[in-house]
Amino acid sequence: MASPTQETTLIGLCDGELDPKRYQSSYLTNKVGAQPDWLPVISRQCPRCRRCGAPLAHVAQVYCPLDASPYHRNLHLFACLGAECSGGSEGWRVLRSQCLEAEAQTPGRPAPAQEATLAATDWCDTADDWGMEEEDGDGWGGGVKEEEKQVQEKAAAPEVEAPGPGPGLGEMDVSSRLQDLSLGGSHEDVPVFRPFFISVVEESDLYNEYDDLEHAQELLREYERREGAVGELGGGGGGEGGGGGGEEKYEKTRAKHGDAVFSRFMKKISLCPQQILRYRRSGTPLFISEPPTNMAQVVSACSSCGGSRTFELQLMPALVSLLQRKDGGGEVELEFGTVLVYTCTNSCWTAGSGSAVEEFCFVQADPDQKLFK
């Protein structure tokens, strides 16, 4: 595992609309919207809202293999479009799926389109740059039970037949996962967002674009004049998620809106307000409002192996404007401040499993939304 000083935060940006007539996306594609591209051995899954039971819309797909791991690895985020659901954690779900290279090249199944792969991942030398942390050699665990396998076999037209069961899970865990997770169901009633590619840049590169950070300082001064907050940005992209040696230091002066956490959030993203995603596995999340004092207890244990979870990525406010239905009138469908994703620290997985593992979402609303209600 790399030391904290060597890690950096990756910033996801919208890289243009994904035209299905020109590009065939695959599990290697980082994207917003459209239908999820499952790994070849993973059965289609149509999660439903825990609050209202409605089918969830696919919000984002991130291909994020981990260093020193033999697995392909994807995270899929889904959200309920209900006005009372999307602003809370119960209206969101995130599924993690993995498979070995040999499993990805299933006989009789064509390889992912190269054109789509290059278009989605030409932001770095290899797609592995999403993964920032090495895996422990014995960290894989979890599995599926016979009951789950039977549900998969009965599901209508699954993408691939689920392989045999691995080591069992607890009865309570299987029941809770299956009662509100539809496998292989029809997508006819599932809302679909317009698709966009996600490209990425290291956050430290944003700072390096300015010779002496003069432009960055001017942005902060403008923000301070507007909000009444006082702050100082250190060089080199330091602080939370930064890749350099500096650190952000803020004087304890309250912003006009009285929310120091929100003020820090805005300062942090001021160089790149158009960012739609931040990725730093085992890093420190960037909260948009004060988190619960018992946040460590709020983040539940892994539903598969029972181990701890670690922060991995978060969706940012700029994503909201992109989330419009393909067949809609251009209206924004979701409202949120940030969506934080926590995943199994060991990224546990049973080789041959055909079902994704559910991870944990924590949603914070935009503090400014209350001003318009």
matplotlib code that plots the C-alpha trace (Angstrom):
import matplotlib.pyplot as plt

x = [0.0, 1.3, 2.0, -0.5, 2.0, 2.3, -1.4, -3.5, -7.1, -8.4, -11.0, -13.7, -14.9, -17.6, -15.9, -18.8, -21.9, -21.6, -23.2, -24.3, -24.3, -20.6, -19.3, -20.3, -19.6, -18.3, -17.5, -14.2, -16.0, -16.3, -19.6, -22.6, -26.1, -27.3, -27.7, -25.0, -22.4, -22.0, -18.9, -19.5, -20.0, -22.3, -26.0, -28.1, -29.3, -32.1, -32.0, -35.1, -35.5, -35.5, -37.9, -40.6, -39.8, -39.4, -36.8, -33.6, -31.9, -28.3, -26.3, -22.6, -20.3, -16.7, -14.1, -11.7, -9.4, -7.0, -3.3, -1.8, -5.2, -6.0, -9.6, -11.5, -13.6, -16.6, -18.8, -22.3, -24.3, -28.1, -30.7, -34.4, -36.0, -38.7, -38.6, -38.7, -36.0, -33.1, -32.0, -31.5, -29.2, -32.1, -32.8, -29.3, -27.5, -24.0, -23.0, -19.5, -18.7, -15.4, -14.1, -10.8, -9.3, -9.9, -13.6, -13.9, -12.9, -15.8, -15.8, -18.3, -18.5, -16.9, -14.3, -15.3, -15.2, -11.7, -13.0, -15.2, -12.4, -10.0, -12.6, -13.4, -9.9, -7.5, -7.1, -4.3, -1.8, -3.9, -7.3, -5.7, -4.9, -8.4, -7.1, -4.9, -4.4, -2.8, -4.8, -3.8, -3.1, -5.6, -8.2, -10.8, -13.9, -17.7, -19.8, -23.4, -25.8, -27.8, -31.0, -29.4, -28.3, -31.8, -33.2, -30.7, -31.5, -35.2, -34.7, -35.9, -33.1, -30.1, -27.0, -25.1, -25.9, -24.7, -22.0, -22.2, -22.4, -19.4, -19.1, -22.4, -23.6, -25.8, -29.5, -30.4, -27.9, -29.2, -32.8, -32.2, -30.2, -32.7, -36.0, -35.3, -32.8, -34.4, -32.0, -32.3, -35.6, -37.0, -35.6, -38.8, -39.9, -36.5, -35.6, -32.5, -30.2, -28.4, -24.9, -21.7, -18.1, -16.1, -12.5, -10.0, -7.1, -5.0, -6.1, -2.4, -2.3, -4.9, -2.5, 0.4, -1.5, -0.7, 2.9, 2.4, -1.2, -2.1, -5.3, -6.2, -5.6, -7.7, -10.6, -10.3, -10.2, -13.3, -15.1, -13.9, -15.2, -18.6, -19.0, -17.0, -14.7, -11.0, -8.7, -5.3, -4.5, -1.2, 0.8, 1.1, -2.5, -2.0, -4.6, -7.4, -6.7, -4.0, -0.9, 1.7, 3.4, 1.3, -1.7, -4.8, -5.1, -8.1, -8.6, -11.5, -13.7, -17.4, -18.8, -21.8, -24.0, -22.5, -21.4, -17.6, -17.8, -19.6, -17.1, -14.2, -16.0, -16.4, -12.8, -11.5, -13.4, -12.9, -10.1, -12.4, -16.0, -17.1, -15.8, -18.5, -16.5, -13.7, -11.8, -9.3, -9.6, -8.9, -8.6, -10.6, -14.1, -14.9, -18.1, -20.5, -22.1, -21.2, -21.2, -22.7, -20.4, -20.7, -19.8, -17.7, -20.7, -23.0, -20.9, -22.0, -19.8, -19.4, -22.6, -20.5, -17.6, -18.6, -15.3, -14.8, -15.4, -13.3, -14.1, -13.5, -15.3, -17.9, -20.3, -20.2, -22.8, -21.8, -23.2, -26.7, -27.2, -26.1, -28.7, -31.5, -33.7, -32.9, -36.5, -37.3, -37.5, -34.1, -35.3, -33.0, -34.2, -32.0, -31.0, -28.1, -25.0, -22.6, -22.9, -20.1, -19.3, -17.7, -16.5, -15.1, -11.6, -10.5, -12.7, -13.8, -14.8, -15.4, -13.9, -16.8, -19.5, -22.2, -23.7, -22.5, -21.8, -23.7, -21.7, -22.6, -23.8, -24.0, -25.9, -25.6, -28.0, -26.8, -27.1, -28.2, -31.3, -33.1, -32.9, -35.2, -37.9]
y = [0.0, 3.4, 5.8, 8.7, 11.3, 9.4, 9.2, 11.7, 12.4, 11.7, 14.2, 12.9, 15.3, 15.1, 14.2, 14.6, 12.6, 8.9, 8.3, 4.6, 4.8, 5.5, 3.8, 0.5, 0.9, -1.9, -2.6, -0.8, 2.4, 5.1, 6.8, 8.7, 7.3, 4.8, 1.2, -0.4, -2.6, -5.6, -7.8, -10.9, -13.2, -10.9, -11.3, -8.3, -6.6, -4.0, -2.6, -1.0, 1.9, 0.8, 3.6, 3.4, 0.3, 2.0, 0.8, 2.9, 4.8, 4.0, 7.2, 6.3, 3.4, 3.4, 0.9, 0.9, -2.2, -2.2, -2.3, -5.8, -7.4, -10.0, -8.8, -6.5, -4.3, -2.1, 0.2, 1.0, 3.8, 3.9, 6.4, 6.8, 9.7, 10.1, 13.6, 12.3, 9.6, 11.0, 13.4, 10.6, 7.6, 5.1, 6.2, 5.3, 2.0, 1.0, -2.4, -3.7, -6.5, -8.3, -11.0, -12.5, -11.8, -15.3, -15.0, -11.8, -13.5, -15.9, -18.3, -17.2, -13.7, -10.9, -8.8, -5.2, -2.7, -1.2, 2.1, 2.6, 1.6, 4.1, 6.8, 6.3, 5.6, 7.7, 10.0, 7.9, 5.2, 2.4, 2.1, 0.8, 4.4, 4.5, 2.0, 3.6, 0.9, -2.6, -5.6, -8.0, -11.4, -13.2, -10.4, -12.2, -13.6, -13.7, -15.6, -16.5, -19.0, -21.7, -19.6, -16.7, -19.0, -20.3, -16.8, -16.1, -19.3, -18.4, -14.8, -13.8, -13.7, -13.1, -11.9, -15.0, -18.0, -17.5, -20.0, -22.4, -21.1, -20.2, -20.1, -19.2, -15.9, -15.4, -16.0, -12.4, -10.9, -13.0, -12.2, -8.4, -8.4, -10.4, -8.9, -5.6, -6.5, -7.8, -10.0, -10.1, -8.2, -6.1, -2.6, -1.3, 0.7, 1.8, 5.4, 6.0, 9.0, 10.5, 8.9, 10.8, 9.7, 10.4, 11.4, 12.0, 14.2, 14.2, 17.0, 18.0, 18.7, 21.4, 23.3, 22.8, 24.5, 27.8, 29.0, 30.7, 29.8, 33.5, 32.5, 30.1, 32.7, 35.2, 32.7, 32.2, 35.9, 36.4, 33.7, 35.2, 38.6, 37.1, 34.8, 36.6, 33.7, 34.0, 31.2, 30.5, 27.8, 26.1, 25.3, 21.9, 20.6, 19.6, 19.0, 16.4, 14.4, 16.6, 15.3, 17.8, 18.7, 21.8, 21.8, 24.0, 26.1, 28.1, 30.7, 30.1, 32.7, 31.9, 32.3, 34.5, 31.4, 30.1, 26.8, 26.4, 22.8, 24.1, 27.0, 24.5, 22.4, 25.3, 26.4, 22.9, 22.6, 26.3, 25.4, 22.9, 23.5, 21.3, 18.1, 15.5, 12.8, 12.6, 9.3, 8.4, 5.0, 5.1, 8.8, 11.5, 12.4, 16.0, 16.6, 19.4, 19.8, 18.7, 14.8, 12.9, 12.7, 8.9, 8.6, 5.6, 3.8, 5.1, 3.3, -0.3, -3.3, -5.1, -7.1, -9.9, -10.6, -8.5, -6.6, -2.8, -0.4, 2.5, 5.6, 5.3, 8.0, 10.6, 12.2, 16.0, 18.8, 19.5, 16.0, 17.1, 19.1, 16.1, 13.8, 14.2, 11.4, 10.3, 10.8, 13.7, 17.5, 18.4, 18.8, 17.9, 14.6, 14.4, 16.9, 16.2, 17.8, 14.9, 11.1, 9.4, 5.7, 3.4, -0.1, -3.2, -2.5, -6.0, -5.7, -9.3, -11.5, -15.2, -16.3, -17.5, -15.4, -14.2, -11.5, -8.0, -7.1, -4.2, -1.4, 1.7, 5.1, 8.2, 11.2, 14.8, 17.4, 20.7, 23.3, 25.9, 23.9, 25.0, 28.6, 27.8, 25.9]
z = [0.0, -0.9, 1.9, 2.3, 1.1, -2.2, -2.8, -4.7, -5.4, -8.9, -10.3, -12.6, -15.4, -18.0, -21.3, -23.7, -24.5, -25.1, -28.5, -28.7, -32.5, -32.5, -29.3, -27.6, -23.9, -21.8, -18.2, -18.9, -19.6, -16.9, -17.6, -16.3, -17.0, -19.6, -18.6, -16.5, -18.3, -16.1, -16.1, -18.2, -15.2, -13.3, -13.7, -14.5, -11.4, -11.1, -7.5, -6.0, -3.6, 0.0, 0.9, -1.8, -3.7, -7.1, -9.6, -9.4, -12.2, -13.0, -12.2, -12.6, -13.6, -12.4, -13.5, -10.5, -10.3, -7.3, -7.5, -7.1, -7.5, -10.2, -10.5, -12.8, -10.5, -11.1, -8.9, -10.1, -8.4, -8.5, -7.3, -6.8, -8.7, -6.1, -4.6, -1.1, -1.7, -3.7, -1.0, 1.5, 1.8, 1.6, -2.0, -3.2, -3.7, -4.8, -6.1, -6.5, -8.9, -9.8, -12.0, -13.0, -16.4, -17.6, -16.6, -18.4, -21.7, -21.6, -24.6, -27.2, -25.9, -27.9, -26.3, -25.3, -28.2, -28.4, -29.7, -26.7, -24.3, -25.7, -25.7, -22.1, -20.7, -22.8, -19.8, -18.4, -19.3, -17.9, -16.4, -13.3, -12.3, -10.7, -8.1, -5.6, -3.0, -3.0, -1.8, 0.9, -0.5, 1.7, 1.7, -0.5, 1.2, 1.1, -1.4, -2.3, -0.9, -2.7, -2.2, -4.1, -6.8, -7.3, -7.6, -10.3, -12.2, -12.2, -13.2, -16.7, -19.4, -17.2, -19.0, -18.1, -16.0, -12.5, -11.5, -8.5, -5.0, -2.9, 0.9, 2.5, 3.9, 7.0, 6.5, 7.5, 5.0, 2.1, 2.9, 3.2, -0.1, -2.1, -1.0, -2.6, -5.3, -8.5, -10.6, -14.4, -14.4, -17.3, -17.7, -19.4, -16.3, -15.2, -15.9, -18.0, -17.9, -20.9, -21.1, -20.7, -20.6, -17.4, -17.9, -15.0, -14.0, -10.8, -8.5, -8.1, -11.9, -11.4, -9.2, -11.5, -14.3, -12.5, -12.3, -8.9, -8.0, -8.6, -10.4, -7.6, -5.0, -6.9, -7.0, -3.3, -2.6, -4.6, -2.7, 0.6, -0.3, -1.3, 1.7, 4.4, 5.0, 5.5, 4.2, 2.7, 0.1, 0.4, -2.7, -4.4, -3.9, -0.3, 2.3, 1.9, -1.2, -2.5, -4.3, -3.1, 0.1, 1.1, 3.3, 3.4, 6.6, 7.4, 10.1, 12.4, 10.9, 10.3, 6.8, 6.3, 6.0, 9.2, 7.8, 8.0, 6.6, 3.5, 3.2, 3.2, 0.6, -1.8, -1.3, -2.1, -5.4, -6.4, -8.9, -10.6, -9.8, -12.8, -11.2, -11.0, -9.1, -6.6, -6.1, -3.4, -1.9, 1.9, 1.7, 3.6, 2.2, 1.5, 3.4, 2.2, 5.6, 9.2, 9.3, 12.2, 15.2, 15.1, 11.4, 12.0, 13.4, 10.6, 8.0, 8.3, 8.1, 4.7, 4.0, 2.5, 4.9, 7.9, 7.7, 7.9, 5.0, 3.8, 1.9, -1.9, -3.9, -3.9, -6.4, -6.6, -7.1, -10.8, -11.7, -10.9, -14.1, -16.2, -14.8, -17.3, -18.8, -22.3, -23.3, -21.0, -21.4, -20.0, -16.4, -13.6, -12.0, -8.8, -6.2, -3.8, -2.4, -2.4, -2.3, -0.5, -1.2, 1.3, 0.2, 1.8, 3.0, 1.8, -1.4, -0.5, -3.4, -4.0, -7.4, -9.6, -7.9, -10.2, -7.9, -7.1, -3.5, -2.1, -0.5, 1.5, 0.4, 2.6, 1.0, 2.1, 0.7, -0.7, 2.2, -0.3, -1.3, 1.9, 0.6, -2.3, -0.2]

ax = plt.figure().add_subplot(projection="3d")
ax.plot(x, y, z, "-o")
ax.set_aspect("equal")
plt.show()
